[in-house]
Amino acid sequence: MIAIIDYGMGNLRSVEKALEKLGFKAEITDQAEEILGAEAVILPGVGAFGDAMENLKAAGLIEVIKEVIDSGKPFLGICLGMHLLFSSSEEWGQQEGLDIIKGQVVKFPTELELKIPHMGWNQLHLQKDTALFDGLESGLFQYFVHSYYVVPDDEAVIATTTDYGIDFVSSIQKDNIYAVQYHPEKSSEQGLEILRNFGELI
């Protein structure tokens, strides 16, 4: 079973439906025992970084997430779920994150004179081999909605980059941790293929 962590933020049902369509058993849950007992875990999310951290703390899920990752089980962060893995975010002032991946979450520079949030389809440029993109080629399109992006301290974790006035990090992978800026559950067949690849890590 793949546990989808429910901390009150994000369209969890769309992730669950996508996994079920692929034939995986998925469950939306905020229960520590169920999350720790799952074969793989997804941390999705849409919304404000600070609110998300407060919700995770209030639900007693911060240590649960760290325990899952330490166990070596496949773990996937999606959108805000990716940001939360990092040390800090500059959204609404400096906010502390889970500090599982060293680095910062920063806003797109206003001098780019591009529409923010970055919203719509854009390409992934593969930077390293990772199981998440098995059978997929560089240049695939995924669906994005975000105003902030991650800047890892260690460039070795970067799995894909995307161009939106600047090259920003759109996927990372470190050991059993995978995280993506875009929404594979909303990104047609190639997005489903990314989720399939994650599910097959079990």
C-alpha positions in Angstrom: 0.0 0.0 0.0 1.1 3.6 -0.8 0.2 6.0 1.9 -0.7 9.6 0.9 -0.1 11.9 3.8 -3.1 14.0 4.7 -2.2 17.2 6.6 -5.0 19.3 5.4 -3.4 20.8 2.3 -3.6 19.8 -1.4 -5.7 17.8 -3.7 -5.0 14.4 -2.3 -7.8 12.6 -4.1 -6.3 13.3 -7.5 -3.1 11.6 -6.5 -5.0 8.7 -5.0 -7.1 8.3 -8.2 -4.0 8.4 -10.4 -2.4 5.6 -8.4 -5.5 3.5 -8.4 -5.8 3.9 -12.2 -2.3 2.4 -12.4 -3.3 -0.5 -10.3 -1.7 0.5 -7.0 -3.4 0.4 -3.7 -3.3 3.9 -2.2 -4.7 5.3 1.0 -5.1 8.9 2.2 -4.2 9.0 5.9 -3.0 11.1 8.8 -2.5 8.1 11.0 1.2 7.5 12.0 0.7 3.7 12.2 -0.7 3.5 8.6 2.0 5.8 7.2 4.8 3.8 8.9 3.3 0.5 7.8 3.0 1.5 4.2 5.4 0.2 1.5 5.9 3.7 0.1 4.8 7.2 1.0 3.8 10.3 -0.9 3.8 13.8 0.6 1.7 16.0 -1.7 0.5 19.6 -1.1 -0.6 22.9 -2.4 -0.6 26.2 -0.4 1.6 28.1 2.0 4.9 26.6 3.3 4.5 27.9 6.9 0.9 26.7 7.2 2.0 23.3 6.0 4.8 23.0 8.5 2.4 24.0 11.3 -0.2 21.4 10.2 2.5 18.7 10.0 3.7 19.6 13.5 0.1 19.8 15.0 -0.6 16.3 13.5 2.6 14.8 14.9 3.8 13.9 11.5 7.2 15.5 11.3 9.0 12.6 13.1 6.8 10.1 11.2 8.1 11.5 7.8 11.7 11.4 9.0 11.2 7.8 10.3 9.8 6.7 6.9 12.7 8.2 5.1 15.3 6.7 7.5 13.7 3.3 6.9 14.6 3.4 3.3 11.1 3.1 1.9 10.4 5.0 -1.4 9.3 8.5 -0.6 7.9 11.1 -3.1 7.2 14.8 -2.4 5.0 16.6 -4.9 4.9 20.4 -5.3 4.7 21.9 -1.8 5.6 18.4 -0.6 8.9 18.9 -2.3 9.5 22.3 -0.7 8.9 21.0 2.8 11.8 18.5 2.5 14.2 21.4 2.3 15.9 23.3 5.2 14.0 26.6 4.8 11.8 28.7 2.6 11.7 32.5 2.1 7.9 32.4 1.6 6.4 35.1 3.9 9.7 35.6 5.7 12.2 32.8 6.6 10.4 29.6 7.5 12.0 26.4 8.7 11.4 23.2 6.8 12.0 19.5 7.5 15.7 19.9 6.7 15.9 16.5 5.2 17.4 17.9 2.0 19.9 20.7 2.6 18.9 23.9 0.7 16.5 26.7 0.3 13.1 27.4 -1.3 13.2 30.8 -3.1 10.8 32.9 -5.2 11.2 33.5 -8.9 13.0 36.8 -9.4 10.6 39.6 -10.3 13.1 41.0 -12.8 12.4 38.1 -15.1 9.2 40.0 -16.1 7.4 36.6 -16.5 4.0 35.8 -15.1 4.2 34.4 -11.5 3.0 31.9 -10.6 4.6 29.8 -13.2 1.5 27.9 -14.4 1.0 25.4 -17.2 2.9 22.9 -19.2 6.7 23.0 -19.3 9.6 20.7 -20.1 11.8 18.5 -17.9 15.5 18.3 -18.9 16.9 15.1 -17.4 20.2 15.7 -15.5 20.9 12.2 -14.1 19.6 8.6 -14.3 16.9 7.9 -11.8 14.2 5.3 -11.6 11.5 7.9 -11.6 12.1 8.6 -15.3 12.6 5.0 -16.6 11.3 4.8 -20.2 11.0 8.6 -20.5 13.1 10.9 -22.5 14.5 14.4 -21.8 12.1 17.1 -22.9 8.8 15.6 -21.6 6.1 18.0 -20.6 4.6 18.2 -17.1 2.1 20.6 -15.5 3.3 23.2 -13.1 1.7 25.7 -10.7 4.2 27.5 -8.4 5.8 30.7 -7.4 8.8 29.3 -5.5 11.4 26.7 -6.5 14.1 24.7 -4.6 17.9 25.5 -4.6 19.7 22.4 -3.2 23.1 22.8 -1.5 24.3 19.6 -3.2 23.8 19.7 -7.0 24.2 15.9 -7.1 20.5 15.6 -6.0 19.2 17.4 -9.1 17.3 15.0 -11.3 15.7 17.5 -13.8 15.7 21.2 -14.5 13.2 23.3 -16.3 13.5 26.7 -18.1 11.3 29.6 -17.0 13.5 32.6 -17.6 16.1 30.8 -15.5 16.9 27.1 -15.2 15.3 25.9 -12.0 15.4 22.5 -10.3 12.2 20.7 -11.1 13.0 17.2 -9.7 15.4 15.8 -7.2 16.5 12.4 -6.0 18.7 11.3 -3.1 18.7 7.7 -2.0 15.1 6.7 -1.5 13.8 10.3 -1.6 12.2 11.6 -4.8 10.5 15.0 -5.2 9.0 16.9 -8.0 7.9 20.5 -8.5 5.1 19.7 -11.0 2.0 17.6 -10.7 2.4 14.2 -12.4 -1.1 13.2 -11.3 -2.4 16.1 -13.6 0.2 15.5 -16.4 -1.5 13.0 -18.7 0.2 9.7 -19.8 3.8 10.8 -19.1 2.9 12.0 -15.6 1.2 8.7 -14.9 4.4 7.0 -16.1 6.3 8.9 -13.5 3.9 7.7 -10.8 4.0 4.1 -12.2 7.8 4.2 -11.9 7.5 5.3 -8.3 5.0 2.6 -7.5 7.2 0.0 -9.0 10.0 0.9 -6.6 8.1 -1.1 -3.9 
